Amino acid sequence: MERAGQARTVKEYKKGNITAAFGTDFFIQGSTSIPNLLLKLYKHMGISDHEMMLIIQLFRLRTEEKKFMPSLNELCIVMQRDEEQIAGDLDSLLQKEMLRVTEYYDDESGLVSKGYDFEPLFEKLSEIWACARVKENERIRKMIEKEPVVAVNLYNSFEKEFGRPLSPMEVEQINLWSTKINPGMVLEALRKAVMLGKHNFKYIDSILLEWEKNNLRTPGDVEEYDRGFKDRKSGSRRTSRVSENKKLMLQSLYRN
């Protein structure tokens, strides 16, 4: 019989407890972080789906179980591949210089052991990313060159204020704005957003929608609207102060 205060070593699962147990284990086991850029570009690096899953398992075993060079048997347990297939995938990754075997020194044990090194993988990834970025920038440049001078000046203004090249989606967004409203209004919205430290297209779009709702067509309309807004706000504060003064005066009269 269990005495009061004695710890139980076996947890008894009641109805519904299995879900909570799964949630606890799910949280404790942690997760393996895989860069989205790698998942997006691995096929352009010549990595097959089987090889990518092998890389993911190598990441997990390194971070979760501190296994720098897991055996083929350990990899078979977590993959739907036999040892011969996994060995072939590892050889392929090594030959393509996506992985290399490096010696690691363990500070605690003082031992030197071999392990898979992912540095070549990320070097290759950075090269593919750089090439893709160059191609994207070239495509944007060609898109911009086809536009009228006014549109080109608009793109240049955005790039100058944002401090970076525009993406194709951003170029298309500017084109959409320019077809609906005066380009000068787009520049004015950009100026106001920058003044408020809001360097994003969503905020600029909200400004333009607000102006459209209030039928503002030119920067002059915007200036007049802003001035009227300030006057209304100032008038509201004055009305509030007058009302407060009247209230205080009445209170003083009735106290007497």
Phi and psi in degrees as a GROMACS rama.xvg file:
@    title "Ramachandran Plot"
@    xaxis  label "Phi"
@    yaxis  label "Psi"
@TYPE xy
-78.6566  127.672  GLU-2
-79.523  155.393  ARG-3
-60.9107  135.2  ALA-4
86.759  -8.69609  GLY-5
-79.4851  132.888  GLN-6
-73.8881  141.163  ALA-7
-94.4173  136.227  ARG-8
-94.034  -18.6551  THR-9
-116.041  123.916  VAL-10
-88.2247  128.178  LYS-11
-90.8249  121.478  GLU-12
-86.6287  122.005  TYR-13
-101.598  177.432  LYS-14
-59.3285  124.426  LYS-15
94.3009  -19.8946  GLY-16
-70.0593  -25.2231  ASN-17
-63.5018  -34.2721  ILE-18
-66.2585  -43.6063  THR-19
-64.7843  -37.1363  ALA-20
-65.1582  -41.5892  ALA-21
-61.6314  -44.8535  PHE-22
-60.2405  -40.8091  GLY-23
-63.7027  -47.388  THR-24
-65.6312  -39.1846  ASP-25
-58.2294  -41.2676  PHE-26
-71.7735  -44.8918  PHE-27
-66.9657  -37.0045  ILE-28
-65.7473  -22.1366  GLN-29
76.4556  -164.689  GLY-30
-144.672  161.549  SER-31
-107.587  125.003  THR-32
-89.6254  121.341  SER-33
-115.326  122.887  ILE-34
-58.2853  131.209  PRO-35
-59.3241  -34.1155  ASN-36
-62.5707  -37.0753  LEU-37
-67.5981  -44.1029  LEU-38
-63.9901  -31.6815  LEU-39
-77.1338  -34.6415  LYS-40
-112.196  -0.0678383  LEU-41
-60.6133  -33.8171  TYR-42
-67.1356  -29.1632  LYS-43
-75.0604  -12.927  HIS-44
-92.0884  -0.109242  MET-45
82.2831  21.3402  GLY-46
-97.6376  128.026  ILE-47
-78.3048  168.914  SER-48
-62.6914  -40.7809  ASP-49
-63.0216  -41.8381  HIS-50
-67.5346  -36.3527  GLU-51
-66.4211  -40.9857  MET-52
-65.1971  -35.6231  MET-53
-63.6306  -42.7242  LEU-54
-61.2498  -42.0414  ILE-55
-61.6029  -43.1181  ILE-56
-66.9685  -35.6064  GLN-57
-64.9075  -39.5902  LEU-58
-59.0443  -48.5133  PHE-59
-62.88  -46.6765  ARG-60
-63.796  -32.5532  LEU-61
-68.2763  -48.7155  ARG-62
-78.4845  -38.0191  THR-63
-87.0276  -43.8334  GLU-64
-111.155  2.42668  GLU-65
57.4777  34.0425  LYS-66
-99.375  108.633  LYS-67
-80.5474  -25.7191  PHE-68
-144.236  76.2356  MET-69
-64.4178  151.753  PRO-70
-75.745  165.127  SER-71
-61.8546  -36.4944  LEU-72
-64.4579  -41.8317  ASN-73
-63.8739  -35.2924  GLU-74
-74.3111  -34.1447  LEU-75
-61.5159  -35.7541  CYS-76
-61.9782  -32.2319  ILE-77
-107.263  4.56403  VAL-78
-133.859  153.275  MET-79
-90.5862  54.4883  GLN-80
-140.208  146.883  ARG-81
-86.7216  173.683  ASP-82
-60.7617  -38.4291  GLU-83
-64.8495  -41.3215  GLU-84
-67.0755  -42.092  GLN-85
-66.034  -40.8121  ILE-86
-61.0302  -39.3001  ALA-87
-64.8054  -40.3631  GLY-88
-65.9209  -40.191  ASP-89
-64.4149  -44.7353  LEU-90
-60.0823  -40.8534  ASP-91
-62.5851  -44.442  SER-92
-65.0491  -37.0713  LEU-93
-69.6469  -41.1195  LEU-94
-68.325  -35.8077  GLN-95
-80.6467  2.06088  LYS-96
58.7426  39.4351  GLU-97
-89.6235  -27.6405  MET-98
-130.843  160.522  LEU-99
-146.973  158.724  ARG-100
-94.8543  126.326  VAL-101
-128.458  153.089  THR-102
-88.688  132.895  GLU-103
-116.605  141.937  TYR-104
-105.368  128.547  TYR-105
-94.7267  114.453  ASP-106
-61.637  -37.3894  ASP-107
-72.1168  -48.2375  GLU-108
-89.5225  -21.058  SER-109
76.5845  11.5034  GLY-110
-96.349  152.515  LEU-111
-108.187  127.986  VAL-112
-135.691  160.259  SER-113
-90.0751  151.389  LYS-114
-159.4  163.725  GLY-115
-77.7849  134.171  TYR-116
-106.829  125.329  ASP-117
-92.5151  -0.210573  PHE-118
-57.7762  -42.7707  GLU-119
-60.9019  -34.1339  PRO-120
-60.6327  -45.9451  LEU-121
-77.2243  -25.1298  PHE-122
-64.7928  -44.6676  GLU-123
-65.2182  -40.7399  LYS-124
-60.5895  -41.5169  LEU-125
-65.3847  -34.4022  SER-126
-67.3422  -44.8912  GLU-127
-63.7848  -41.9946  ILE-128
-61.2054  -44.0721  TRP-129
-62.8554  -42.4854  ALA-130
-64.1502  -41.7601  CYS-131
-64.5448  -38.5567  ALA-132
-66.7897  -40.3277  ARG-133
-61.5296  -44.7019  VAL-134
-62.9498  -40.6406  LYS-135
-64.9448  -44.0471  GLU-136
-63.7284  -37.1902  ASN-137
-66.3573  -40.0076  GLU-138
-64.6634  -40.2234  ARG-139
-65.445  -41.2252  ILE-140
-60.6118  -41.6063  ARG-141
-67.234  -37.2102  LYS-142
-61.5178  -44.3671  MET-143
-68.1128  -38.0417  ILE-144
-62.8947  -26.2472  GLU-145
-79.683  -12.9203  LYS-146
-84.9559  159.118  GLU-147
-61.7939  163.941  PRO-148
-58.5543  -39.7633  VAL-149
-59.707  -44.042  VAL-150
-66.258  -40.7295  ALA-151
-60.0893  -43.6723  VAL-152
-61.8991  -35.8169  ASN-153
-65.4229  -45.2223  LEU-154
-60.6502  -44.5907  TYR-155
-61.1217  -37.6999  ASN-156
-64.1568  -42.5083  SER-157
-65.3371  -45.1388  PHE-158
-62.8009  -37.2753  GLU-159
-66.3514  -45.2611  LYS-160
-71.8692  -35.3447  GLU-161
-83.3193  -18.3808  PHE-162
70.2311  29.1156  GLY-163
-162.557  162.769  ARG-164
-68.3992  153.054  PRO-165
-81.6332  151.6  LEU-166
-87.637  161.989  SER-167
-55.4942  -39.3018  PRO-168
-64.9558  -36.5161  MET-169
-69.4352  -38.2302  GLU-170
-61.5119  -44.1848  VAL-171
-64.2381  -36.4144  GLU-172
-65.0775  -42.3791  GLN-173
-63.8324  -40.3715  ILE-174
-60.6735  -41.4094  ASN-175
-63.0668  -45.2423  LEU-176
-60.11  -44.1564  TRP-177
-65.4887  -28.4925  SER-178
-78.1339  -21.9425  THR-179
-94.4766  -33.6252  LYS-180
-138.057  169.985  ILE-181
-60.8887  129.712  ASN-182
-54.9031  -29.4013  PRO-183
-62.8462  -30.8841  GLY-184
-71.8098  -34.846  MET-185
-64.054  -43.3728  VAL-186
-62.8558  -39.2458  LEU-187
-65.4097  -40.3426  GLU-188
-65.4882  -39.0534  ALA-189
-61.4645  -44.9662  LEU-190
-60.4143  -45.5146  ARG-191
-65.723  -40.1806  LYS-192
-63.8702  -42.732  ALA-193
-64.2663  -40.4859  VAL-194
-60.0345  -31.9125  MET-195
-91.5351  2.49794  LEU-196
74.8299  21.7416  GLY-197
-104.022  85.4865  LYS-198
-90.5741  64.1965  HIS-199
-149.269  151.357  ASN-200
-70.0251  -30.9574  PHE-201
-62.4289  -41.7786  LYS-202
-68.6004  -40.8768  TYR-203
-61.933  -40.6075  ILE-204
-62.7801  -38.21  ASP-205
-65.697  -36.076  SER-206
-63.8487  -47.2888  ILE-207
-64.2434  -37.225  LEU-208
-65.2761  -39.1613  LEU-209
-64.4421  -41.9693  GLU-210
-65.9308  -39.9092  TRP-211
-63.936  -39.9581  GLU-212
-62.5076  -33.6453  LYS-213
-96.1276  12.1828  ASN-214
58.2666  40.9354  ASN-215
-94.2524  120.406  LEU-216
-108.33  -22.6775  ARG-217
-133.352  161.291  THR-218
-56.3519  -31.9707  PRO-219
-63.9863  -39.6301  GLY-220
-61.9367  -39.8855  ASP-221
-64.5105  -43.5285  VAL-222
-62.081  -42.7052  GLU-223
-67.0411  -39.5932  GLU-224
-64.0715  -44.0428  TYR-225
-62.7431  -40.3871  ASP-226
-65.3968  -41.3414  ARG-227
-64.7364  -37.7547  GLY-228
-63.8291  -42.4538  PHE-229
-64.5173  -40.0544  LYS-230
-64.3788  -42.2946  ASP-231
-64.2276  -40.1112  ARG-232
-65.9424  -42.2694  LYS-233
-65.2768  -41.0104  SER-234
-63.6801  -37.1092  GLY-235
-64.5471  -38.4791  SER-236
-67.0727  -39.941  ARG-237
-65.2124  -41.6042  ARG-238
-61.5399  -39.6849  THR-239
-64.5772  -41.3111  SER-240
-66.5236  -40.19  ARG-241
-63.0684  -43.9156  VAL-242
-61.9772  -39.0726  SER-243
-66.6839  -40.4269  GLU-244
-63.7707  -41.0765  ASN-245
-62.7421  -41.3127  LYS-246
-62.3937  -43.268  LYS-247
-65.0513  -38.5791  LEU-248
-65.2681  -44.1276  MET-249
-63.0026  -40.7104  LEU-250
-60.8872  -40.8788  GLN-251
-68.0894  -36.0726  SER-252
-65.0571  -44.9006  LEU-253
-74.3057  -25.1428  TYR-254
-67.0208  -34.4251  ARG-255
